[in-house]
Amino acid sequence: MSLTEFMAVQADQLMAAAVQPQELLALVSAAVAGLLVIVSAFVRTMIPLRWLAVGSNVGFIVYGLVHPSLLMVALHAVLLPVNLWRVRQMVQLTRRVSSSTADPKQMEIWLRPYMRSRDYRAGQRIFKRGAVADRLYFLAAGQIELPEVGRRLDAGQMFGEIAFFAPDRLRSSSARCVTPCTVLSIDEATFKQLVYQNPDFGLEVVRLIAGRLSQDVIRLRAHSPAATAVDPAADGVST
C-alpha cells in the first residue's frame, strides 16, 4: 500500500468515526489532549504547566473510556489528582506569600514546608563572617547575636538574606545563639526550584526582603537623625 492509499484509508476512517457522536468525542478529546502535551513542552512555569497536564489527563481519560483502554484510564486517573494537588499547593504558596508581605513573621508559616529546622545550643555559631552564603535563615525561637554589628535578633526575624543574594555571596557578620534556638533554613537549590516553579513566589520574597530592609533603614535613621546615607552591610540583618 502506497503512502497516498494509506492516507486515504485513514481519512475515510476518520470521516466515518466523525459521524458517530461518541467517536467524535473521543477524537476531539485525544486531539486536545495531545495538543496540550505539545504546548506544555514550551511552558517553563509550574502552575500553567500543571493546568495543561490536568487538561491532557481529562482528555486521555475521556478517550480511554470511549475506546476502552483500562491502562490509559488508570494511568491518567492517577496523574489527574496529583497534578490538581500540585496546582493547589503552588497557588496556596503564592497567596500565602502575598498575604504575608506586610508581616514578615508570617514567613515561618508558608515557607516552613520547604525549610529545614535545626536546634542550636546557647553559644553555638550558625555561620561565621566571610563564609559563603548558601542558605537563607529564619529564627523560629530563641535569640541570636550578630557580634560584628552589635545587634541581636528575636524570634520571628529573617536573617542572612542580603549575603544570600549579594554578588560576592559572603557573610558580613557571624551569627551566634545567645539562647537555645530553633532556626529554619532553605538552601539555594530549593529556593531556585521554588522560584522556577512559581515566579510569583520569587517576586513576593523579593518584596518581603525589600520591605524588611526599608524598615531597618528607617529604624537606623531614627537612631541617627544626622545620617544621610546607610550602608546596607552595616545593618544587622544584612548578614
Helices and strands as residue ranges (DSSP letters): H 3-19, H 21-40, H 46-66, H 70-100, G 104-106, H 107-111, G 112-114, E 116-120, E 125-127, E 135-141, E 143-146, G 147-149, E 151-154, E 157-159, H 161-165, E 175-177, E 181-187, H 188-197, H 199-223, G 232-234
